[in-house]
């Protein structure tokens, strides 16, 4: 059964009091947004969630063309955008891979049409949602442009977890990869990753990165631990964090993997062929105006599979975090 509810560009009218989970996905007709919708429908079915599909139509050119100031013309643009969005939803629902996922035909869908830049609207509509889903590339995206893209704006500013959907080529056993460094952000990611692995029937792979400090002079190196000692320490801390957060007998199979190098590169490397990469964001950066941590930023841009960016909330307890390693939760 299909339940689609018409909505306008006033997302605050939605009933937020329902106990049913709520997911939001942004679409613009691009291949990237279609991929996001393909990912979001089965995910909503697994979670028993209502899916809000948000699409925007531009308004910035209204003020330079008197013809477009006509209210009837604006209403026509809104109606056309809504019609195209509904057609996209039904087209994706009917794709064999999506239709084969249990429950996708029964996911309640609300179409939300907004006027103006989509990024700010998506963050606003997703207030109080369980998950915001965006494609890694939308219309007008430039691959080398990092700042200002819809995906990165949402990952940086949304108050809920954000899934940035990259096309993936799964291979081998089903895996969910999560970065672990003992920080509150990575602990929250570990909780969310374990839940995702349970839903997908996948193995959870906890990745800890390690590397020698990059000193100006090699003379300092004699004062540091060896690479083998750093690797062993990284593994012990990761195993201790997994045991503390998920318990001595986790509900899903968990493996701990140590990788030499920077955390961002390590996670992207290990996520090749995985179903999902989960990374915690400390929501801070030394770059003025940026509030997404460097590792989360790197994964959101370069991920070889869908990337779930998690902000620390109430997924973990109040116990003190283990010492941080190479920044998997930054």
C-alpha positions, 0 to 999 in steps of 0.5 A: 500500500502506498501512502503519499501525503501532499505538503507545501513549502511549510515543513513546520506543519508536519505532526512531529508528535508521532512516535513513528521514526522520521527520515528526510531525503533531499532530491533534485532529479540528479543521479546523485539524489536518485541514488539517495532515494534508492538508499533511503526507501529500504532504510525507511522500511527497515526502521518503520519510518515515515520518509519525507522527500524534499525538493526545492525550486529556485527563487533567486532569479525572481527579482530580475524578471518581472514575468516571474514575479507573477504568483501564478507562475510561482505556483506553477513552478511549485506544482511542477516540482511536486509532480516531478518529485512524486514521479521520481518516488514512484519510479524509484519504488518500482526499480527491481532492486528497491522493490525487492527490499521488504516493505519498500512499497509500504513506506509512507512518503510525504512530499515537501516542496520548498522555495530557495536554496535546498541545503538550509531547508533540508537542515530545517525540515530534518529538525527532530528527524532520525536521519537526513539522507543526501546524495554526494552529487547534486545538480550543479555540483563541482567535484573539487568544490568542498565548501557550500555543497548541499551534502557538506552543509547538511553533514555539518549543520544538521542536528541529526545523523546524516547519510551521504550516499555515494554509489557503492560496489559491494563485494565479499561479506556484508560489512559496516565500517566504523572509525574508533578512537575512544572519543565521544564522537567515535563512541556514538558512531560505534553505537550507530554502526552496531545498530546498522549492522544488526539491521543489515545482517552485517559484520561490524568492522571497527577501524583504529588508525595509528601513525608516527608523529610527524616531527620537524627533526628526526632527532625527536623520534628517539623519544617516541614509541615504535610503530609496532608499539603504536599499533598494539596500543591502538588495537588494545584501546579499540578493543577496550572501547568496543567492549565498553560500548557494546559489551563483552558479547556484542549482538553483532559480529565485530572485528577490530582492524588497525591501519597505519596512516591518517584516520580519514584515509584509513577509513576510506580504504577499509570502506571499499566494498562495504555497505556503510561507513560510519564516522563520528563528528566532533563538530569542530574545525580549525578552519573558520566557518567550518563546523565539520571535523576533518576526518568526517569531512574527508569521509563525506567527500571521498567515501566509496560507499554511503557515509553516515556522519553521527554527532555525539548525542545520547547513544553512549553513557556518561563513562569517561572516553578512552584516550584518543588515537589518530582522530577517527572521530574528528 
